Amino acid sequence: MKQPNTDELCRRCGKESETIQHLTAACEQLAPTEYVKRHDGVATVIHQKLAEAAEFIEERSPYCKYTPANVLENDNFKLYWNRNIIKDKTILSNRPDITLMNKKRTKNTFLIDIAVPNTHNLTKTITDKRNKYQELANEICVMWKQTAVQVITIVISSTGIIPKFLL
């Protein structure tokens, strides 16, 4: 914003103090646009790497030009991008960021959910994300006749801090 901030309140929402923590992950005015772009940027890189590994795409494009397809499928794998998973019973959390199903060899499915919270919210976000999709994982295991369904949480703070388990 062009004018200096003489007031301590955020120039966007006017509700909280304009701090780095507020601007990077807590301003309700930035949440629907800027935070979603940042989240989708991280998820796109992961989707592209999975698509390459599963041999859905042959030519590697720069990550900033890659657009994930909603569904990619071949004889061995199925890869969903930000898609509801239809189940027999109602489960509120049914839309992981990325779903990767190994259809042949191991019959494993991975529910991948990404978050980019403030640094002080890292631990809580990790716990919440792990628990959020557990019921869906159990349902998919039975419904899709999978050997195992694993919930993978990828959490990187808005300032770039990465939990030890991701290293």
C-alpha positions as CSV (number, residue, x, y, z in Angstrom):
1,M,0.0,0.0,0.0
2,K,1.3,3.4,-0.9
3,Q,0.6,5.4,2.2
4,P,2.6,4.9,5.4
5,N,0.7,3.2,8.2
6,T,0.3,5.7,11.0
7,D,-2.3,3.6,12.7
8,E,-1.3,0.2,14.2
9,L,-4.3,-1.6,12.6
10,C,-3.9,-3.6,9.4
11,R,-4.5,-1.4,6.3
12,R,-6.5,-4.3,4.7
13,C,-8.9,-5.5,7.3
14,G,-8.6,-2.8,10.0
15,K,-9.2,-5.4,12.7
16,E,-5.8,-6.6,14.0
17,S,-2.3,-5.1,14.4
18,E,-0.4,-5.0,11.2
19,T,2.4,-7.5,12.1
20,I,4.3,-9.9,9.9
21,Q,2.4,-12.8,11.4
22,H,-0.9,-11.1,10.7
23,L,0.0,-10.2,7.1
24,T,1.5,-13.6,6.2
25,A,-1.3,-15.8,7.5
26,A,-4.1,-14.2,9.5
27,C,-5.6,-11.3,7.6
28,E,-9.1,-12.2,6.5
29,Q,-8.9,-9.9,3.5
30,L,-5.9,-11.8,2.1
31,A,-7.1,-15.3,3.0
32,P,-9.4,-15.8,0.0
33,T,-6.8,-14.8,-2.6
34,E,-3.2,-14.5,-1.5
35,Y,-3.1,-17.4,1.0
36,V,-4.9,-19.7,-1.4
37,K,-2.4,-18.8,-4.2
38,R,0.5,-19.6,-1.9
39,H,-1.1,-22.9,-0.8
40,D,-1.9,-23.9,-4.4
41,G,1.7,-23.0,-5.4
42,V,3.1,-25.5,-3.0
43,A,0.5,-28.2,-3.9
44,T,1.1,-27.7,-7.6
45,V,4.8,-28.5,-7.2
46,I,4.0,-31.7,-5.3
47,H,1.3,-32.7,-7.9
48,Q,3.8,-32.2,-10.7
49,K,6.5,-34.3,-9.0
50,L,3.9,-37.1,-8.4
51,A,2.6,-36.9,-12.0
52,E,6.2,-37.2,-13.3
53,A,7.0,-40.2,-11.0
54,A,3.8,-42.0,-12.0
55,E,4.6,-41.3,-15.7
56,F,1.5,-39.2,-16.4
57,I,3.6,-36.4,-17.9
58,E,6.8,-36.8,-20.0
59,E,8.0,-33.3,-20.5
60,R,8.9,-31.3,-17.4
61,S,7.6,-27.7,-17.5
62,P,8.6,-25.0,-15.1
63,Y,6.6,-25.3,-11.9
64,C,5.1,-21.9,-12.4
65,K,3.6,-22.9,-15.7
66,Y,2.3,-26.3,-14.6
67,T,-1.5,-26.6,-14.3
68,P,-2.6,-29.8,-12.5
69,A,-5.3,-31.8,-14.2
70,N,-8.3,-32.8,-12.0
71,V,-7.8,-36.5,-12.8
72,L,-4.8,-38.3,-14.3
73,E,-5.0,-42.1,-14.7
74,N,-3.0,-44.9,-16.3
75,D,-2.8,-48.7,-15.7
76,N,-0.9,-48.3,-12.5
77,F,-1.9,-45.1,-10.8
78,K,-4.8,-42.6,-10.4
79,L,-4.0,-39.0,-9.3
80,Y,-6.7,-36.6,-8.2
81,W,-6.3,-32.8,-7.7
82,N,-8.5,-31.1,-5.2
83,R,-11.4,-33.4,-5.8
84,N,-14.3,-34.6,-3.6
85,I,-14.1,-38.3,-2.9
86,I,-17.6,-39.9,-3.1
87,K,-18.3,-42.4,-0.4
88,D,-21.0,-44.6,0.8
89,K,-21.5,-42.7,4.1
90,T,-21.3,-39.0,4.9
91,I,-17.9,-37.8,5.9
92,L,-17.3,-34.0,6.3
93,S,-13.6,-34.0,5.3
94,N,-13.7,-35.6,1.9
95,R,-11.6,-33.3,-0.2
96,P,-7.8,-33.7,0.3
97,D,-5.5,-31.5,-1.8
98,I,-4.1,-34.5,-3.7
99,T,-5.1,-38.2,-3.8
100,L,-2.7,-40.8,-5.3
101,M,-3.9,-44.4,-5.7
102,N,-1.6,-47.2,-6.6
103,K,-4.0,-49.5,-8.5
104,K,-1.8,-52.5,-9.2
105,R,1.3,-53.4,-7.1
106,T,0.8,-52.4,-3.5
107,K,-2.8,-51.1,-3.7
108,N,-1.9,-48.2,-1.5
109,T,-3.6,-44.8,-1.5
110,F,-2.1,-41.6,-0.2
111,L,-4.3,-38.6,0.9
112,I,-2.0,-35.6,0.8
113,D,-3.0,-32.4,2.5
114,I,-1.0,-29.2,2.4
115,A,-1.0,-26.3,4.8
116,V,0.9,-23.0,5.0
117,P,0.1,-21.6,8.5
118,N,1.9,-19.1,10.8
119,T,4.9,-20.5,12.5
120,H,3.2,-20.5,16.0
121,N,0.4,-22.6,14.5
122,L,2.6,-25.4,13.1
123,T,2.1,-28.0,15.7
124,K,-1.6,-27.5,15.9
125,T,-2.0,-27.6,12.1
126,I,0.0,-30.8,11.8
127,T,-2.2,-32.5,14.4
128,D,-5.4,-31.2,12.9
129,K,-4.5,-32.2,9.4
130,R,-3.5,-35.7,10.5
131,N,-6.8,-36.3,12.3
132,K,-9.0,-34.6,9.7
133,Y,-8.8,-37.3,7.0
134,Q,-8.5,-40.4,9.2
135,E,-12.1,-41.3,8.9
136,L,-11.9,-40.8,5.1
137,A,-8.8,-43.0,5.0
138,N,-10.6,-45.9,6.8
139,E,-13.6,-45.6,4.4
140,I,-11.4,-45.6,1.3
141,C,-9.5,-48.6,2.5
142,V,-12.8,-50.6,2.5
143,M,-14.5,-49.0,-0.4
144,W,-11.6,-49.1,-2.9
145,K,-10.3,-52.4,-1.6
146,Q,-6.9,-50.9,-0.7
147,T,-4.2,-52.6,1.3
148,A,-3.5,-49.3,3.1
149,V,-4.5,-45.7,3.0
150,Q,-2.0,-43.2,4.4
151,V,-2.7,-39.5,5.3
152,I,0.3,-37.4,4.5
153,T,0.5,-33.9,5.8
154,I,2.8,-31.4,4.3
155,V,3.1,-28.3,6.5
156,I,5.4,-25.4,5.7
157,S,5.1,-22.2,7.7
158,S,4.4,-18.9,5.9
159,T,7.9,-17.9,6.9
160,G,9.5,-21.0,5.5
161,I,10.0,-23.1,8.6
162,I,9.6,-26.8,8.0
163,P,8.9,-29.4,10.7
164,K,11.6,-32.0,11.3
165,F,9.5,-34.9,10.0
166,L,9.5,-33.4,6.5
167,L,13.3,-33.3,6.3
